[in-house]
Amino acid sequence: MSLSTGTETTQAVEATETVPLTIDGIEVQAPKGALLIRVAEELGIAIPRFCDHPLLEPAGACRQCLVEVSTPNRDGQLTKMPKPQASCTMTVSPGMVVETQRTSAVADKAQHGVMELLLVNHPLDCPICDKGGECPLQNQAMSNGRGESRFVDTKRTFAKPIKISTQVLLDRERCILCQRCTRFSKEIAGDTFIDLQKRGASQQIGTFDTRVLGYTGGLTEGSAELDEAGAPFASYFSGNTVQICPVGALTGAAYRFRARPFDLVSSATVCEHCSSGCAVRADHRRGVVLRRLAGEDPAVNEEWNCDKGRWAFTYATLPDRVDVPLVRDEVTGELVETSWPDALDVAARGLAAARDRAGVGTLVGGRLTVEDSYAYGKFARTVLGSNDVDFRARPHSAEEEAFLASQVAGTGIGVTYGDLERAAAVVLVGLEPEEESPILFLRLRKAARKGLGVTSVAPLASRGLEKLSGLLVPTPPGDEAAVLRAAAQPSAAHPAAEAISAALRSEGAVLLVGERLATSPGALSAAAALAAATGARLAWVPRRAGERGAVEAGAMPRTLPGGRPLTAAALVDVATAWGVERLPSAPGRDTAGILAAASAGAGLLVAGVDVGDLPSPAAARAALEGSSFVVSLEVRRSAVTEHADVVLPVAPPAEKTGSFMDWEGRLRPFDTVLETDALSDHAVLDELARLMGVELGAAKAVGLRDELAQVGAWDEARVPAPDVAPGRTTAPGPGQAVLATWRLLLDAGRGQDGEAYLAGTAHRAHARLSPATAAGTGVRDGGHVQVSTRQGALVLPVRVDPSVVDGVVWVPTRSRRSEVGLRLGAGAGDLVGIAPAPDQLVTGDQA
């Protein structure tokens, strides 16, 4: 098993053609087509600029980077261009001679003049501007501007701030029209939510895309959430425009007026929200994180992150944070505060009794680090004597575990972000990258703009697929296996399957599958077989940050660390590494089985599990109530802690050292941002194991990481790839539809709690139907539909979408007013009832 954090494998490439030129008297060979400003940077010559950004296309909008340029004429004589040139748009040419502001008085004067024009209407509000202290305009006004202004007239002003969204605010009078924000929106995110308005002296930033949210009504004219065209703002990547704005024109509502850069301590860390593995910079003051910015990591997130990763960090500071251990009082039945020694003693005795009586199951949530998941798996097998451990606190299947053990665990860094950019085609199955792994989406979009072909096997064309210019293979939930099997043996009778096959047989093709395929019988089996048949590379993309690491750590009921099966040889190998005599050999129960056993009286050890994520929250609560003894290691009070006998507080990612593993298999280590007394999960387990008579060796994250690396990947017989027959989708009858569902990036998950500004930009929950399905059930576009099961119903606004497969209704899995598991108790592929809902029946909580 590779736990390397290294960069991607360097591939041999042909020598790049170079051209000779001179910059400030320095002769240099530069790659043909390189921009002057980049070549100067390589020489250590800093040319001032505002509009230039290495990840955006050249614009030449601000004109601050002017330099003098001379080029050879036909006779070979150097001829100076008649006026200074923008170095951010001009490419190198043979024999070119460039003089920057360091050696040319003309270039220096031109830059001073441009700076003076930029400052003509710029307000002098640096002391109250959020950008003050880290502002390129401030810095370059001092280094490349005049010492005093000659402008004596009244500066132009605008009403401020303009509320572009609940999260992003615009001070138009500070804007210097560099167009970084508009170019990012169009080129990188694909969301034209912000653009240039008007022309000449009246030009300014404004206007948004009317299609971004899938807006279905509900806001009134004049609302701050609407732009002047009456359209709402929405982009999952809007925070990047705040970060790359070279002035204080765009600011984040959550951070506005809260601190100055020189008051902050910056720490490099890793985002805990999804499997993208983004590098993040956390800025904190007096023990409180005040903001997070995208870190720079060219191999992973480049310089971007999503709004959830940027702003959803307040959840760990809410009043329901568990700061001290809690033990349930035997008399009152209430949780009461106690000391650590007492809580650990009660937990140890209770777990030992439950283990000896009916066993204890271990549920490991997706928030955990690699080290934590490894410690839970080791604790379950060496202390609790059971393989009943599972990280999949979501819909899952035995087929999925076999797939993960055979195709994912112990494979190290597989498909990378760079591989996707070099691929000719990518096929997505059971995966919506923009919702489930936003940085993966940005890299796919970057590649798609250069020619990558993206195909999605899905029940509808999502907004993300449209921005990838992708091809939809319309597939009802549950039919993915049939489509993939047909693609393995394509024929003219199945043109869509033939298109998938052709795509996957192209150079460098990649098949990306999501965790949602766990509930589609035979789909993961078909995906593995299709990749083998076509030669395409296969990668699994989970939604949560801790899942890929949990696979490596062996936090699964039938899989040991490194993809080891529960065979005698593998058990001996791990037992030897752990220094124990033997390990349990009986296959463990998965999450569903563990909860069923708990309902019958078995014990539970639960960490980071959100009951609302489980297929049946009601059944999970019943299991918690029926369990003989429940120990919860948690950051905040939850539905689990409500039923726990002992609650042991643990540290959120900002307060501990550890690592996540992104979907590539790349280890993403991070250090403690805030020094507190909170303990990591593995440190608590280490002490708990000691009280139960076992030396776990899990006190330190670094030690666990080294131990896992020493255990290594299993190079003997592995779990064979699953071979499950495709399931059969039941055809819907009158008034019925097949349920399609997945989670949106911004939803009702607990990781976004406490961030009201971010919540205001979440996509509004709505249902989608095809025109034929809507007509057949009497549902009208823009009206409301009731989606129901025997357990309950949802009432949601409707959008009639021609891309949706007939007989299918799509709703978000866990958004406000659309809690599928809680309300319906159903999942993707199940039959649900659909009927028009009179608008007057829609309450304020459901609208």
N, C-alpha and C positions, 0 to 999 in steps of 0.2 A: 504494500500500500504506500503510495507516495503522498507525503504530507509537505511536499516542497512548496515554497511560496514564490518560486522563481518565475521568470517571464517565459513567454512562449518559445518554443524551439526555433532557433534561427535557421532560416532556409537559405540555401545558396541562390544568389540572384546574379544576373549578368551585371557587369560593371556599368554604372550610370555614365552616360555621356556628359562631359563637362566642357565648360567654356572659360577662357581666361578673362579676367577683368581686374580693375584696380579700384579699391575703395579707400579713400583718405590716404593715398600713397602706398597702401598695402596690396601687393599682387596676390591674387587668389584664384583658385580653380573652383568654380561653382557648378552644381548640377544644372544642366540645360533646363530652362523653364522655371527656375527658382526665382522667387520674388527678391527684389533688392533688400527689402527690410529684413528678410530672413537671413540673407547672406551676411548683412552687417551685424546681426545678432550673434552669428557664429564667430565673428571676429571680436566680439565684445564691445561693439559700437552701438549704443542705445539711441535710436532715432525716436523722438517723441511721436506719439500717435494716440488716437481715441477710437476710431472706427475699426482699426485692424484687430483681428483676433485669429489665432492660428487655426481654429476649427471652423471658421466661417469663410465664405467666399469673399474675395477682395471687393471692396466697394468704393474706396476713394472718396468717402463722404465728408470727412472732417477737414482734409487737406493739411493736417498738422505735420505730416511726415515729409514735407517737401525737401528735395535735395537737388543739387546741380548735377546734370548728367551730360557727358560728352561721348559721342560715338564716332567711329571711323566712317568717313564718307567713301565714295567709290574709289577715290584715289588713295585711300588709306590714311588720309589726314583727319585728325580729331576735329570734330565740329560740335560746338556746344549748342545744346537745345536752347531755343529762344527764351524759355522761362523755366523755373524750377518744376520738377516732376514729383508726383506722388509715389514714394518708394514702395507703398503697400500694394500697388497695382502694376508696377512696371517689372517685367522679367529681365533677367540678365541677358546680355548678348556679347559676342566675342569682341574684345578690345575696348569694351565700355570703361569709361573713367567716371567715377562717382565721387562727389565731394559733399559730405554731410555738413551739418552745422558746426562740426569741430574744425573743419578746414576751409569752409566757404562763408564769407561774410554775406553773400547773396542768400544762401540757404538759411543762414541764421536770421537775417532780416525778414525773410519770407515767413519763417516760423513765428517770429515775434508778431508779425502783422496778422497772421491767422489767429493767434491766441488773443490778440486785442479785439478782433471781430467777434470771437466766441464769447468774450466777456462783456460785450456791449450791453446785452440785455440780461446777463447772468446775475442773479441776486447775490448780494454780499451777506449771505446768511450762514457762512461756514460754522459759526459757533453753535447753531442749533440744527445743523444738517447732519443726518445720520451718517453721511459719507465722510464727514470731517475727520481728518486724521489718517484716512486711508484712501484719499481721493486723488486719482490721476490728474484731474484738472487742477487741483490745488498744487500738487507737486510740480507739474509742468509749467504752471503759471509762474512759479518761482524760478525754475531752471531755464525755461525757454520763453519767457514773457517779459514785458516791459516792467520797470520798477514802479510805475504809477500810471493811472489811467488818464487818457485825454478826453474821455467821454463825460460830458457834463449835463446831458439832458436826462429826462425821466426815463427810467427803464420800463420795458414792457412788463406787464403783470397779467396773471390769469387767476381765476378762482382756484383754490388749492385746499387740500389735495383732491384729485379726482379718484373716486373709488372704482378702479378697474374691476376689482373683485373684493370680497371680504378680506382677502389676504394681501393683495398687491395695490399699492397706492401710487399715484402719479402726480408729481409736482411739475407741471408743464414748463414753468418759467425757468427751471434749472436745466431743461433738456437742451443738448447741443446738437441734436439731430444726427448723431453718429450712426444711427440705424442698427446698432448691435441687437437691440431687442426685437425689432421687426425681422431682421435677418435670421436670428435664432428661431423665432416662431415659425417662419416659413421653411427654412432649410433643415433645421434639426428636429424640431418637435412636430412640424406639419400642421400646427394650429395657428391659423392667421387671426389670432384673437386680438392682436394689436398691430396697427399699421399706420402709415403716414397719411395725413389728411391735408387737403388743400395744397397750394403751391406758393412759391416765392416767400415773401416776408411773413405770410400767414401760415406757412407750413408748420405742422405740429403732429404729435403722436396721438392716435385715438383709434376709433372704429374697430369692430370685432366681427368674427365669423358667426353667422346666424345658425350654423349647423353643429357647433361644437358640442353642446350639451345633449342634443336630442331633446330639445325643449318641448314641453307639452302644455305649457300654460301655468298660471298660478301667480305670476308676478304682475304688479300693477304699473302703469305708466308713472315715471318719476322715481321708481325704486332704485336704490343705489346699486342693485345687482344687474341692472339693465344698462346697455349702452344707448347711444342716441338713436340707433336703429331699432331699439326694442328687443335686442337679443342679449341673452345672458353670457357672462364670461365663463370659460372653462378650459383649463389645460392642466395636465398633470405635471408640467414642467415649467410653470410660470416663474418659480423662484429663481431659475437660472438667469432670467432677464434682470432680476434685481442684482444678482451677484456680478454679472458682466457689465452692468451699466457703469460707465466711467465717471459719472457724476451722481448726485443724489436725487435724480429725477424719479427713479423707481425705488420704492422702499417697501419692506415687509411690515405689515400691520403689527405683528406680534413683537417685533424687535424695536419698532419706531420709538425714538426718544428714551430708550431704556439704558443705554450705555455709550461709552466712547471706546474706540479701538484700543487706546492706550490703558484703559481700565481692565481689559480682558486678558485672560490667560488662554492660549490656544493649545489644543491637544489633538493629535491625529488619532482617529478611531475608525470604526467600520459600522455601517448601517445595519440595524438589527431587524428590518422589516420584511425583506424579501430575499430571494436567493441570488440577486444580482451581484452582491458583494462589494457595494460601492465604498470607496474611500471617502471619509467624512472628516471635516475639521469642526471640532466642538469648541466654542468660545464660552468661557465661564467666568464668573466673578462672585467672590464670597460664597463659594460652595453651591452656586446655582448656574446651570447651563442657560445662557440667554439666547444663543442662536447656534445653528449648525449650517455649515457651508459645504458645498461639494469639494472634496479633495481632488488632487490631481494624480491620476494613475492611468497612463496611456494604455496599459494592457487590459484595463477593466472598464471603468466608467469615464475615461478620458478626463474631462473637467466638468461633467454634468451629474446631476442627481434629480430624482423626482421630488415633487412637493411633499409627499408623505415622508420620505427620508430626510428632507430638509426641516420640516416643521413639526412632525409628530414625535416630540420627545418629552412632552409635559406629563405623559401618563404616569410616570414614576414619582411625581411630586404632588399627586392629588391627596386630599384628606383621608382617603381610605387606604393609604399606604400602611402596610404592616411593619411597625418599627420594633416591636418586642414580641417574644414568643407568646402564644396563646394556648391555653389548655381548657378543655370543656369541664366545667364544674359538675360533679356528679349529683349535686343536690338541685341546683337551679337549672342545669342544662345549658347555661350560657358560657360563652368563651370568656375567660378571664386572663389578664396579664400575669405572667410569671417569669421566673428567671430562666436563663439558658440551661443551667444544670438540671433544674426541675423538669423543664419541657423535654429535654433530650432523654431524661430518665423515663418519663411517662411514655414517650414515643418508642423507646427501645423495648420496654416491657410489653407494650401493647402490640407492637409488630411481632415480637417473638411469640406471644400467645396466639395471635392470628395465624402466623406461619405454621405453628404446630397443630392448629385446629383445622383450618380449611385452606391454608395458603394465602399468600399476599401477591396481588398483581401490581405492576409498576407501569404507570401511564406517564409518558414523557412528552411534553408539549414542544411545539416548534420554536419557542423562544430560546431554547437552550443552546449553549455553545457546544463545540465538539467535545471539549473536556468534560462538561457536565453530562452530556449524553453517555459518554464512555463510562463515567463514574456510576451512573444509574444502572447501566447494563452490568457492570462488574458487581455492584451492590446486590442487584437482584439475584445473580447467579451464585455469589459467594456467601452472602449473608442471609438472603431469603430462600436460597436453595431452589430457585425456580427460573425457568425461561419465560415466565409470564411477564414480558416487558415489551412495550410497543410505543414508538414515537408518533404514530399516525392518529392524532386526535382529530380525525376527519373521516369522510368516507374512504374505505379501503377494501382490500380483498386479498385472499391467499395468492391469487395469480400475480398481484402486484409485488408481494414480497419475493416470490420466485424470480420475477423480472429484475427487481433491484439487486438480489443476491447474485444473479448470473450476469447482468449487463452493466451494473453500476458500481457496486461495492468493490473496493480494492483495485479499481482501474486507474486511479490517479487522475492527472489532468488529461481529459479527453478532448472533446470538441471545445474550441476556445472562441472568444469573441473575434479574434483575428481570422480564424478559420471561416467564420460566417461572412466576413467581408470579402474573403477570397473565393467563396463558393459561387458556383454558377446558379444553383437553385437550393432553396430551403423549403421543406414541407412541414407544416404545423398540423399536429393532430391532438385534439383535446387541450389546446393551449392558446390563450389570448395574451401575447407578450405585453401589450400596453397595460393590461390590468394586473397581470401576475408577475412580470419581471420587466419593469419599465426601461431599464438600461439595455436589456436585451432588445427591446423594441427599438430604441434609438440606434443601436448598431445595425439592426436589420434595415431600418429606414435609410441609414447612411449608405449601406450597400445597395439597397433597392434603387436609390437615386443614381447609382453608377451601373445599374444593369442587373442586379440580382433578381431572379424570379422567385416570388413567394407564392406558395399554394397552401390553402387552409382547408382541412377537412372539418367542417363545422356546420351547424344548423342554420347559420346566417352570416352575412358579411358585416363584421363589426366596424366601428369607426376606425379602429387601428388597422384593420386589413385594407380599408380604403386608402389610408395614408401610406400604406406600403405598395399601393397599386397592385394588390395581390389578386390571385385567382381563387374563387370559392368553389369547392366541390361540395354541393349541398348534401348534407348527411344528417338524418335524424339521430338524436342521442341513442346509443345502443347499436347503431349500424356501422360504427367505425371499423369493426373487425372485418365485416363483409367487404367493405371498400378496400381495405388494405390487402386482404387476401386476393381480391381481384387484381390489384395492382401488381402483385407478385407474379401473376400469369395473365398479363394484359391481353385483351382481345378487342376487336372493333365493336363488339356488342356492349362494351362498357367503356365509352370514350373518356369518361372522367378518370377511371382507373388507369387507362393507357397514358393519360397526361401525367398522372402521378409517377408512373413507372419511368416515363421518359425523363422527367425532372430528376428523379433520384439516380438515374444512370449517367447524368451529366458530371462533368469534372468537379470534384470536391463537394458533391451534393451532401446535404445534411438533413436528417429526419429528426425533428424535435417533437417530443411527446410530453404532455403535461400530466400532472397527478390526477386530473379528472378521469383519465382513462381507466383508473382503478375500478370504476363502477360500470364499465362497459365490457361485459364478458368477452374474452378472446381478443380484445383490442391490443393489449400489450404483447401477447403472444404473436399476433399478426405483425406488429411493428418490428419485433426482433427478427422474425422470419423474412420480412420484406427488406430490411437493411442487409441481411446476409445474402439475399438473392440479387440485389442490385449493386452491392458494393458501397452503398451510401453509409456515411458515418451516423451513428445513433446517439442521441443525448436526451436525458431526462431532466426536465425543468420543474422542480417543485415550487410552490408558492412562498413558503416560509423560509427564513434565514437558517434555521437549525436543522432542516430535514436532510440535506445532503450529508452533513457531518454526522447525523445520527445513523445514517446508513453505514458509513465507514466505521463508526464506533460499535456497531452491532447491537443497537437498541431495537432489535426485532425479535420476535418469538422463536424463529427457526434459523436465525443467522447470527453467527459470532463475528467479532471484529475482523475486518479485512475480507468479508465475503465468505467466511468459513461456514460450511454446512455443519449440522449437528451429527457429524460422524465421529467414530471412535478416535481416529487419528487427529482430527481437528480439535476435539475436546481435550485430548492429552496435550496437544501443542499449546493451547491457551492456558490450561491448568498449570503447565510448567512455567509459562511466562508470568503467571500471576502468583506462583509459589504456593499453590493449594494442591491437595491430594487428588481431588476429582471435582468435576462440574456436573450439574444435572444434565441428563441426556434426553429426557422426555421432551418432545416438542411443546413449546409454550403456546399460550392462547394469545390471540390478537386483541386489539382494543375492544371489539365487540364481545369477544369471549371473556375478557377480563371483567367487563361491566356486568355480563350475565352472571359470572361467578360471584361478583360482589353483591348482586341482588339476592343471592342465595346464602350470603353470610361471609364470604371471603373478605380479607382485608385489602386495603388500597393504599398505595404510596403514589401520590399525584404531584406533578410538577408542571406548572405553566400550561395547564389545560384549560381552555375556554369552553365551557359546556355548550355555548351557542354554536361552536364550530362542528360539533358532533352531528352525525346523521339524525339522531333523535334526542334532542335535549331533554325531553320528558323521560325517556328511558334512562338517560344518564343520571338525572336527579333521583330516579327511583333506585338506581344502583348505589348512589351515595347514601341514601336513606337506609337501604338494606344491608350495607356493609357492616361487618362486626367492628372494624376499627379503621379509621381514615387518618392518614398523616398527609398534610399538605405543605409543600415548600413553595411559597408564593411571595410575590412582591406586593400585591394589593389584595384586599378582600374581594371575594368572588363567590360564585355559586358553589364552588368546591369548598371554600373555607367556611361557608355557612353550615356545612354538614360535617366538617372535620372534627376529630377528637383532639388533634394537636395541629397547630399552625406554626411553622417555623419560617421566620422572615428571611428572605434571601435578597441579594443585590441585583439590581437591573444592570444591563451592560455597561452603562456609564460609570458604575461604581465597582467594577471588577476587571480583572485581566483574563483574557481568553482568546478564542478564535472561532470564527464561523468558516464554513466551507461553501463557496458559491457553487452554482450549478455546473460550472466547468470541472469542479474537483480541485479548485485552487484554494489553498488555505489562506485565510484572511485574519492574521493575528492582530490583536489590539491590546493596548495597555489601559490601566485605570485612568479615567478622566477626573473623577472626583474622589478624593480620599475620604472614606467614611468608615464606620464600624461594621457596615453590612458585609455578610459573608457570602461567598459564592456557593451554589448548590453543592459542588463537589466537596467543599470544606465542611459543610454541615453533614453530608453523608459520611465523611471520613470519621468525624467524631461519633456519629450515631453507630457506625459499624464497630468502632472500638468498644463502645458500651455493650454491644451485642457479641463481643468476643472475637472480632475479626479485624486484622490490620489491613485496611483497604488501600493505604498508600495514595490517598487522593487529596492530600492537604493543599498541594500547590498545582496550579494550572500547567506550569512549565513541565513539572514532573510527569503529569498525566500525558501531556503531548509527546514527550520523549518516549514514554512507555508504549503509547499507541504506535508510534513510529517503529519501535523495536519489535512489537508484535508483528507488524508488517502485513502485507497482502498474502493471501493464500495461493500458492502456486501449484497445488495438487488438484485433485478432482473437486470441481465446484458444483454448486447447484445447477442442474441443467436448465436451459431456457424453458419457460413455460410453454405448454402446448394445449391451450384451452380452446375448445370449439366456440365459434361465434354464437352470441346469444340471439334470440329472436325477439324483435320488437313487436309488441302487440299493436295492431292497427286500432286507432281511436274510433269509437262509435259516435253517434250523434251527441252533440254537446260535450265532446271530449277532445283532448289534445295530448300529445306527448310533451312532457315537461323538459325544457332545456334550461339550464341555469349555470351560472358561474359567478364568482365574487368579483365585484368592482374594486379597484385599487383603494378608493376612499369609500368606506362603508361603515357599518356599525361595530367594527372590531374594537376591542378594548385598547389596542395600541395607539389609537387616535384620540382617546379620551382626554379632555381638558384643553383641546385646541379648537376653540369655537371658530376662529378665523379660517382655519383649514377646512373645517366641516362645512362652511358656507360655500365652498367650491365643489363639493361632492356632486356627482351626477344624480339627478332626481330619479328615484325608482319609477320605472314604467314597464309595461308589458309590450311585447312585440308579437304580432301575428302576420301571416301572409294575407293578401287580399282575399283569396278563396276561403281561408279559414275564418276570417272576420265576417265575410258575407254569409257563410254557412251557419254561423252562430248568432248573427244579428248584432255583432259588435261593430261600432263605427270608429273611424279614425278620429282621434282627439277626444273620444268619450272615455268611459271607464269599463273595465272588465272585472268580473269576479272569477278568480282561480281557486278551485276548492278541492278538498279531499274529505274523507270521513272525519278527519281530525279537526279541520278548520278551513278558513278561507282567507284570501288576500283580495283587496279591492285596489286596483291600480289604474292610472291613466294608460291609454293605449296608443301605440304608434303602429300603423299598418305599414309593413315593410316588405316590398316585393322580393327581397333576398331571402326571407325566412322560408324554410321548407314547409310545404302544406301539411296541415295536421299537427303542427308544433306550436307551442307557446313558450316564449322566453321571458324569464323574470330574473332579476339579480338575486343571488343566493342569500346575502345577508346585509341588505341595505335598510335604511330606516323605512318602515312601512312594508318591507318585503323580507321578513324573516322566514325563509322557506322551511328550515328545519323545525323551528318553533311553532309556526302557524300551520304548516301543511304536513309535516312529518314525512315528506316525500323527497325524492332525489331525481337526478337526471335520468330520463328514460321511463319514468313512471307515468301512468295515465292520470290526468287530472280533469276535473270538470271546468268548463269555461262557459260563461254566460254574460250578457250585457248587464252592467250595474247602473241603475238610475243615478244620475249625478246628485240628486237630492239625498241619496242614502250615504253619500260619502261624507264622513265626519271630518272635522278639522285635523284629526290625527291621521286620517287616511288619504287626504287630498293630495 
